[in-house]
Amino acid sequence: METNNLKVEKARFEAEKAAFLAGFSSLTDFVIFTLQNKSDEIIKDNEQISLSQKDKQIFFDALANDSLPNNYLKKALQEYNSLINQ
């Protein structure tokens, strides 16, 4: 139990020092700021992973379902070729 209290006291001391060094007026302001930033980071990372998995599925579905080029793709190819062959 005493070891746990020492860890808590050390963590509090370090947090108060960090809050002071970062210019926060209170430990509470520092904790709220840090918590919000970390929360935003975790949410952003999670959403990027989800989007990446979704994009991967769309990509592989497109590969698996071989289809003929549509008119937009044909026109883009013609424009590309005309630019390259100038």
ZATOR-453780 format. One record per atom (N, C-alpha, C, O): residue in three letters; x, y, z. Coordinates in steps of 0.05 Angstrom, whole numbers, padded with zeros to 5 digits, always signed. Atoms other than C-alpha are relative to their C-alpha. Last residue first. Example, Ala and Ser with C-alpha at 12.3 -4.5 7.8 and 13.67 -1.06 7.14 Angstrom:
BEGIN
SER-00016-00024-00001SER+00273-00021+00143SER-00015+00022+00014SER-00005+00044+00018ALA+00018-00024+00000ALA+00246-00090+00156ALA+00018+00024+00000ALA+00039+00024+00013
This chain:
BEGIN
GLN-00004-00026+00012GLN+00045+00337-01552GLN+00029+00006-00006GLN+00035+00027-00016ASN-00009+00002+00028ASN+00039+00262-01542ASN+00004+00028-00013ASN+00009+00029-00037ILE-00025+00014+00001ILE+00035+00264-01466ILE+00012+00001-00028ILE+00036+00003-00032LEU-00021-00016-00014LEU-00019+00316-01463LEU+00027-00012-00003LEU+00047+00002-00007SER-00005-00024+00016SER-00061+00281-01517SER+00020+00018+00013SER+00036+00031-00001ASN-00016+00007+00023ASN-00052+00215-01481ASN+00006+00024-00017ASN+00028+00027-00028TYR-00027+00006-00009TYR-00076+00244-01415TYR+00018-00006-00024TYR+00040+00005-00026GLU-00012-00025-00007GLU-00137+00275-01448GLU+00029-00004+00009GLU+00047+00012+00002GLN-00005-00015+00024GLN-00154+00209-01482GLN+00014+00027+00006GLN+00032+00035-00008LEU-00022+00013+00015LEU-00145+00171-01418LEU+00007+00015-00025LEU+00030+00019-00032ALA-00025-00007-00015ALA-00189+00220-01380ALA+00024-00012-00014ALA+00045+00001-00015LYS-00006-00028+00007LYS-00243+00212-01434LYS+00026+00009+00014LYS+00042+00023+00002LYS-00009-00001+00028LYS-00241+00136-01427LYS+00008+00028-00008LYS+00029+00032-00022LEU-00027+00011+00000LEU-00245+00142-01351LEU+00012+00000-00029LEU+00035+00006-00032TYR-00018-00019-00014TYR-00305+00187-01355TYR+00029-00009-00001TYR+00047+00007-00006ASN-00005-00022+00018ASN-00339+00143-01407ASN+00019+00020+00012ASN+00036+00031-00002ASN+00023-00016+00007ASN-00334+00081-01362ASN+00009+00024-00018ASN+00032+00027-00024PRO-00002-00028-00006PRO-00277+00031-01362PRO-00025+00015-00009PRO-00036+00010-00031LEU-00010-00015+00022LEU-00299-00042-01364LEU+00001+00030+00007LEU-00014+00039+00024SER+00021-00012+00017SER-00308-00079-01299SER+00013+00016-00022SER+00037+00023-00020ASP-00011-00012+00024ASP-00267-00127-01258ASP-00022+00010-00017ASP-00041-00004-00025ASN+00023-00004+00019ASN-00303-00139-01192ASN+00010+00015-00025ASN+00005+00038-00028ALA+00014+00026+00004ALA-00245-00167-01151ALA-00022+00002-00020ALA-00028-00018-00034LEU-00017+00018+00014LEU-00202-00105-01160LEU-00014-00027-00006LEU-00011-00038-00028ALA-00003-00010+00028ALA-00258-00058-01142ALA+00018-00018-00016ALA+00013-00022-00040ASP+00025+00006+00014ASP-00275-00100-01081ASP+00002+00009-00029ASP-00008-00004-00048PHE+00000+00029+00008PHE-00202-00098-01061PHE-00026-00008-00014PHE-00025-00026-00031PHE-00021+00005+00020PHE-00201-00022-01063PHE-00001-00029-00009PHE+00000-00034-00033ILE+00010-00011+00025ILE-00268-00014-01027ILE+00020-00006-00022ILE+00012-00014-00044GLN+00022+00017+00009GLN-00244-00061-00972GLN-00011+00010-00027GLN-00016-00006-00045LYS-00012+00025+00009LYS-00178-00024-00964LYS-00022-00018-00012LYS-00017-00031-00033ASP-00012-00005+00026ASP-00216+00042-00960ASP+00013-00025-00012ASP+00011-00030-00036LYS+00022-00003+00019LYS-00258+00015-00904LYS+00010+00005-00028LYS+00001-00007-00047GLN+00012+00027+00005GLN-00197-00010-00867GLN-00022+00001-00020GLN-00025-00016-00037SER-00020+00016+00015SER-00162+00057-00876SER-00011-00028-00006SER-00007-00038-00028LEU+00002-00008+00027LEU-00224+00094-00853LEU+00019-00016-00018LEU+00012-00023-00040SER+00026+00009+00011SER-00227+00054-00790SER-00003+00007-00029SER-00011-00009-00046ILE-00002+00028+00003ILE-00153+00064-00776ILE-00025-00011-00013ILE-00025-00027-00031GLN-00018+00005+00023GLN-00159+00138-00787GLN+00002-00029-00006GLN+00003-00037-00029GLU+00016-00006+00025GLU-00220+00141-00741GLU+00017-00005-00025GLU+00007-00014-00045ASN+00020+00021+00004ASN-00181+00106-00686ASN-00016+00004-00025ASN-00021-00015-00040ASP-00013+00024+00009ASP-00121+00152-00693ASP-00019-00022-00005ASP-00016-00037-00025LYS-00010-00004+00027LYS-00166+00213-00690LYS+00014-00025-00011LYS+00009-00033-00033ILE+00023+00000+00018ILE-00203+00188-00629ILE+00009+00003-00029ILE+00000-00012-00046ILE+00010+00028+00001ILE-00138+00172-00592ILE-00023-00002-00020ILE-00024-00021-00036GLU-00020+00016+00015GLU-00108+00240-00610GLU-00009-00029-00003GLU-00007-00040-00024ASP+00002-00007+00029ASP-00171+00278-00589ASP+00019-00017-00016ASP+00012-00026-00038SER+00026+00011+00010SER-00172+00241-00522SER-00003+00006-00030SER-00010-00012-00045LYS-00004+00029+00003LYS-00098+00256-00511LYS-00025-00013-00011LYS-00024-00031-00028ASN-00018+00005+00022ASN-00109+00330-00524ASN+00004-00030-00005ASN+00003-00039-00028GLN+00014-00007+00026GLN-00171+00333-00480GLN+00018-00006-00024GLN+00009-00017-00043LEU+00021+00021+00004LEU-00136+00296-00422LEU-00014+00005-00027LEU-00019-00013-00042THR-00014+00024+00008THR-00075+00342-00427THR-00020-00022-00007THR-00016-00037-00026PHE-00012-00005+00026PHE-00117+00405-00425PHE+00013-00026-00011PHE+00009-00033-00034ILE+00022-00002+00020ILE-00161+00379-00368ILE+00012+00004-00028ILE+00003-00009-00047VAL+00012+00027+00003VAL-00100+00356-00328VAL-00022+00001-00021VAL-00023-00017-00038PHE-00019+00017+00014PHE-00063+00422-00339PHE-00012-00027-00006PHE-00009-00038-00028ASP+00000-00010+00028ASP-00124+00464-00319ASP+00019-00017-00017ASP+00013-00024-00040THR+00026+00008+00013THR-00133+00420-00257THR+00000+00009-00029THR-00008-00006-00047LEU-00003+00028+00008LEU-00059+00427-00238LEU-00025-00009-00015LEU-00024-00024-00034SER+00007+00020-00020SER-00068+00502-00237SER+00004-00028-00011SER+00005-00032-00035SER+00004-00013-00026SER-00045+00566-00270SER-00008-00020+00022SER-00006-00014+00045PHE+00028+00003-00009PHE-00014+00529-00329PHE-00003+00012+00028PHE+00015+00011+00045GLY+00013-00026-00004GLY+00052+00556-00354GLY-00029-00001+00007GLY-00044+00018+00005ALA+00015-00005+00024ALA+00081+00492-00384ALA-00016+00026+00002ALA-00029+00035-00017LEU-00019-00005+00022LEU+00135+00490-00331LEU-00015+00008-00026LEU-00005+00023-00042PHE-00015-00025-00005PHE+00083+00497-00276PHE+00017+00007-00024PHE+00017+00030-00033ALA+00020-00021+00003ALA+00038+00442-00305ALA+00013+00028+00004ALA+00008+00046-00011ALA+00006-00003+00028ALA+00098+00397-00314ALA-00020+00023-00005ALA-00017+00039-00024LYS-00024-00012+00012LYS+00120+00408-00242LYS-00005+00005-00030LYS+00002+00027-00039GLU+00000-00028-00009GLU+00049+00394-00217GLU+00024+00015-00012GLU+00022+00038-00020ALA+00021-00014+00014ALA+00046+00331-00259ALA-00001+00030+00008ALA-00004+00047-00009GLU-00008-00004+00028GLU+00113+00308-00234GLU-00021+00015-00016GLU-00014+00032-00033PHE-00022-00019+00000PHE+00093+00319-00161PHE+00009+00006-00029PHE+00012+00029-00036ARG+00012-00026-00006ARG+00026+00284-00172ARG+00022+00022-00001ARG+00018+00043-00013ALA+00015-00008+00024ALA+00060+00224-00205ALA-00012+00028+00004ALA-00011+00045-00015LYS-00019-00006+00020LYS+00110+00220-00148LYS-00014+00010-00026LYS-00005+00030-00038GLU-00013-00025-00008GLU+00055+00224-00096GLU+00021+00009-00021GLU+00022+00032-00028VAL+00020-00021+00004VAL+00015+00170-00132VAL+00012+00027+00007VAL+00008+00046-00008LYS+00004-00004+00029LYS+00075+00125-00138LYS-00019+00023-00006LYS-00015+00039-00024LEU-00024-00014+00011LEU+00093+00136-00065LEU-00002+00005-00030LEU+00006+00026-00040ASN+00002-00028-00008ASN+00021+00119-00045ASN+00024+00015-00010ASN+00021+00038-00018ASN+00020-00013+00016ASN+00025+00054-00084ASN-00003+00029+00006ASN-00005+00046-00012THR-00012-00003+00026THR+00090+00035-00050THR-00019+00014-00019THR-00011+00031-00035GLU-00018-00023-00001GLU+00057+00047+00017GLU+00013+00006-00027GLU+00017+00029-00034MET+00016-00024+00000MET+00000+00000+00000MET+00017+00025+00000MET+00011+00045-00014
